[in-house]
Amino acid sequence: MANTKSAIKAARKAARLTTRNRGVKTTIKTLRKKFDAAVVAKDIPTAKTAGASYASAMDKAIKSGVVHRNAASRAKAHVAKYVLAKQA
């Protein structure tokens, strides 16, 4: 249990941020699954739109500090690799 005033506030803040982060991570995982499903089904237009929304969600997660920028860069590179391969 937190003893000081600042520790009590930090505990409240941690609980609030944990809830927010969990929601963002769940959304990202869902978008990733939609992209992967479209890739497996070889549905190129759906894969492009799913990939774009997944990359956008990763950018927003970077901005709010939920995902590290290098991890997001890796994920976006994976999406871009597939989309560019199918474009050619």
C-alpha positions as CSV (number, residue, x, y, z in Angstrom):
1,M,0.0,0.0,0.0
2,A,1.3,3.5,-0.9
3,N,2.3,5.6,2.1
4,T,3.1,9.0,0.7
5,K,0.8,11.4,-1.2
6,S,2.9,11.1,-4.4
7,A,2.8,7.3,-4.2
8,I,-1.0,7.3,-3.8
9,K,-1.3,9.5,-6.9
10,A,1.2,7.3,-8.8
11,A,-0.9,4.2,-8.0
12,R,-4.1,5.9,-9.2
13,K,-2.3,7.0,-12.4
14,A,-0.8,3.5,-13.0
15,A,-4.3,2.0,-12.8
16,R,-5.7,4.5,-15.2
17,L,-2.9,4.2,-17.7
18,T,-2.9,0.4,-17.5
19,T,-6.6,0.3,-18.5
20,R,-6.0,2.7,-21.5
21,N,-2.9,0.7,-22.6
22,R,-4.7,-2.6,-22.5
23,G,-7.5,-1.2,-24.8
24,V,-5.0,0.1,-27.3
25,K,-3.0,-3.1,-27.3
26,T,-6.2,-5.2,-27.8
27,T,-7.2,-3.0,-30.8
28,I,-3.7,-3.3,-32.3
29,K,-3.8,-7.1,-32.0
30,T,-7.3,-7.2,-33.6
31,L,-6.1,-5.1,-36.5
32,R,-3.0,-7.3,-36.9
33,K,-5.2,-10.5,-37.0
34,K,-7.4,-8.9,-39.7
35,F,-4.4,-8.1,-41.8
36,D,-3.0,-11.6,-41.4
37,A,-6.3,-13.1,-42.3
38,A,-6.5,-11.0,-45.5
39,V,-3.0,-12.0,-46.4
40,V,-3.7,-15.7,-45.9
41,A,-6.9,-15.4,-47.9
42,K,-4.9,-13.5,-50.7
43,D,-7.5,-10.7,-50.6
44,I,-5.2,-7.9,-51.7
45,P,-7.6,-4.9,-51.5
46,T,-8.7,-5.9,-48.0
47,A,-5.1,-6.5,-47.0
48,K,-4.1,-3.0,-48.1
49,T,-6.9,-1.3,-46.1
50,A,-6.3,-3.5,-43.1
51,G,-2.5,-2.8,-43.3
52,A,-3.1,0.9,-43.5
53,S,-5.4,0.9,-40.5
54,Y,-2.9,-1.3,-38.6
55,A,0.0,1.0,-39.4
56,S,-2.1,4.1,-38.4
57,A,-3.0,2.4,-35.0
58,M,0.7,1.7,-34.4
59,D,1.6,5.3,-35.1
60,K,-1.0,6.5,-32.6
61,A,0.2,3.9,-30.0
62,I,3.8,5.3,-30.4
63,K,2.5,8.8,-29.8
64,S,0.8,7.8,-26.6
65,G,3.7,5.7,-25.4
66,V,2.0,2.3,-25.5
67,V,4.3,0.8,-28.1
68,H,8.1,1.4,-28.6
69,R,8.9,3.2,-31.9
70,N,11.2,0.4,-33.0
71,A,8.6,-2.3,-32.4
72,A,6.1,-0.3,-34.4
73,S,8.6,0.3,-37.2
74,R,9.2,-3.4,-37.4
75,A,5.4,-4.1,-37.6
76,K,4.9,-1.4,-40.2
77,A,7.8,-2.8,-42.3
78,H,6.1,-6.2,-42.3
79,V,2.9,-4.7,-43.6
80,A,4.8,-2.6,-46.2
81,K,6.8,-5.6,-47.4
82,Y,3.6,-7.5,-48.2
83,V,1.8,-4.6,-49.8
84,L,4.7,-3.6,-52.0
85,A,5.3,-7.2,-53.0
86,K,1.7,-7.5,-54.2
87,Q,1.8,-4.2,-56.0
88,A,4.6,-5.2,-58.3
